Every structure is written in C-alpha cells, then in structure tokens.
Amino acid sequence: MKPGIHPNYQKVVFMDVNSGYKFLSGSTKTSNETIEWEDGNTYPLIKVEISSDTHPFYTGKQKFAERGGRAERFMQKFNMKQK
C-alpha cells in the first residue's frame, strides 16, 4: 500500500441514540466526542440513529405486507376477475 493515501483505521465506539446500545468496532470515521470503554481505553464516539438493537428486521417487529404478483395487482386495479 502507498503511504499517506489511506484513511486512518482505528477502533471506535458506535452508540445507538434510541436505545443507548454501544459496541466497539473498527472504522475510518472520526469524532470529536470520546468515551471510555469497558477495557479502560478511550475511543472516539460515533452516534447512530439505528443499529441492530433497534432495527425492525433484527428485533422481529418488521411487518410484511402481502402485495401479490404483478398480474394480481393489475387484475385488482382494473376490477378484473381471473378465470
């Protein structure tokens, strides 16, 4: 790799602002805010609005709507009956 052209990869703490859930990960993102982690070290803090802790897919609260296929929707839109 060429020196000086790649962003600095470091450990950061991501915090879900909705639930307060925090996790340590590697990232090239930086922040002016810092937080002391469980291991006693201080890391940059990145606040996110949604994480696996609050995302509907991972929490099981996601709703699926039965939309049907393209032909079914066309038939329904124009009040046609299938034979």
JOURZI-V877300 format. One record per backbone hydrogen bond with DSSP energy under -0.5 kcal/mol. CO is the residue of the C=O (numbers start at 1). NH is the residue of the N-H. E is the energy in kcal/mol with one decimal. If there is no record, write none. Layout:
BEGIN
<<CO;NH;E> <CO;NH;E>>
END
This chain:
BEGIN
<<2;5;-0.9> <7;9;-0.5> <8;10;-0.5> <10;27;-2.9> <11;44;-0.6> <12;14;-0.5> <12;25;-2.8> <13;46;-3.0> <14;23;-2.1> <15;17;-0.6> <15;48;-2.7> <16;20;-2.7> <21;16;-3.0> <23;14;-2.8> <25;12;-3.4> <27;10;-2.6> <33;45;-2.6> <35;37;-0.6> <35;43;-2.6> <37;40;-2.1> <41;37;-2.9> <43;35;-2.5> <44;13;-2.8> <44;46;-0.5> <45;47;-0.5> <46;15;-2.6> <48;17;-2.5> <51;54;-1.1> <51;55;-2.0> <55;58;-0.6> <55;59;-1.9> <56;60;-1.0> <56;61;-1.1> <56;62;-1.2> <65;67;-1.1> <69;73;-2.1> <70;74;-2.1> <71;75;-2.6> <72;76;-2.2> <73;77;-2.4> <74;78;-1.8> <75;80;-3.1> <76;79;-1.2>>
END
